[in-house]
Amino acid sequence: LTEIPEPPPEKISISPEIVLTREFCGSPISNPMNGNILVVVKTPGGDVAIEELDPARQFVKVTSSPMLSPMVRRLVSSKYQTTVYRIDTVLSLASGFADSLIEPSISVAAMIDVLTLGSRSIIRIVVVWWWGDSPYVESILTPPAGNDFVYAPSTLQVADGLLFLAGSSPRGACVFVTKPAVRKSWSANYVGGESLVTCMTTTITKDRNFAFLAIA
């Protein structure tokens, strides 16, 4: 029996035309750990989910997480004293290395507008997931709030356990920073002068000899 060759495992094959014609709810991003693609899609049941696709295996779905999981609903209900009805808009999606000294891990963050029951008002939240084989929600927080400054949802970035948002105030351009594992508030870091942040990106390295945020 030891001389009988074993048949090769059946190859998983999913047509890219089937996967990539799903209704997207935002631009795809990359998982910095493995280069896979993260997308926000509407599921056949009408829910909104984050899916990780492996382009090396014909875009097979590796893992996924619903955006409005029971945990998200409970945290929103506890924080805002209201009940989530559905997602209204997915404003941005970002991924980056988490702050871990044990082993590299990935955090995924999304800024979304959710519609609530009763008043049918919209609440804007930022949800942060630990991302892996079994993603789970790490925290929910409110974006920077104030009457004297603004921020651009599309500039959301994740690096080293931190979240970044580009914005502006009467003092000029600034970058809002928060570390959800430590606090839920944002600090404003001013660029100086009459500047305007036009784009922002983070590095994909865990080498602490290099800065992890670049702005232009």
Salt bridges, closest charged atoms under 4 A:
GLU23 OE2 - LYS42 NZ 3.77
GLU51 OE2 - ARG22 NH2 3.26
GLU51 OE2 - LYS61 NZ 3.92
ASP54 OD2 - ARG57 NE 3.00
ASP99 OD2 - LYS179 NZ 2.62
ASP99 OD1 - ARG208 NH2 3.35
ASP113 OD1 - ARG124 NE 2.76
ASP160 OD1 - LYS206 NZ 3.44
ASP160 OD2 - ARG208 NH1 3.24
